[in-house]
Amino acid sequence: MHAYATLIVSDHLEQLRREAAERRAYPGQAPAIVRWIAATATSLKSALTTPEPVQPIMPTLQGYPYRG
């Protein structure tokens, strides 16, 4: 059983190494999740840095009978 487990683990590690080598071969292509996170961060940053026009909290007192 130990020899079989060693064989399975070695095969899995070799598969992971091949996948890593394929990813390194194409450095210009980012996975979709990375592009999505970058786009979300950019839109969030622009939303936080763009000032919102400040509206008054209290209504104006024009035409108010108890104005003083």
N, C-alpha and C positions, 0 to 999 in steps of 0.2 A: 504494500500500500504506500509506503514511503517513497519508493521509486516512481510510482505512478503520480503521486502528488507533486514531486519534483519536476516531472515531465510536463504536467499541466501548468505549473507556475512558470516554468521556463518558456513555454509556448506563449503564454499570456504576456510575459515581459517582452518577448520578441515582437509580438503584435503591437504593443504600446510603443516600442522603439521605432517601428516602421511608421506608425501614425505620426509620431513626433517629427520624424525626418521629412515626411510629406508636408507637414505644416510649415517646417522651416524652409522648404523649397518654394513656397508661395507667400513671402512676407507681406506683399501688397494687399492681400485679401484678408480683411478682418471678418470674424464671424458675425452673424447677424445680431447677436445679443450685444456685442461690443459697439456696433454702429448704433443700435437702439439706445444704449446707455449714453453714448456721446451726444446723440440728438436730444435726448431728454435733459441732459445736463446743460446743454447750450440754451434750450428754450427756457429752462428754469432760471438760468443765470440772467437771461434777457428780461424775464418777467420780474425778477427781483431788483434789477438795476434800473428799470424804467419807472420814473416817478409817476404816481397816480395823482390826478388833480384832487386837491383837498376840498371837500364840500363842507359848508358850515353845519355844525351839529344842531344848533338851535335855530328855529325859524326867525325870520325878520319880524320886527314889531311894527310894521307899517299897517295903519288902520286898526290898531289894537286899542280898545276903549280904555284900558287901565294902564296906559303907558307911563304915566307919572310925570 
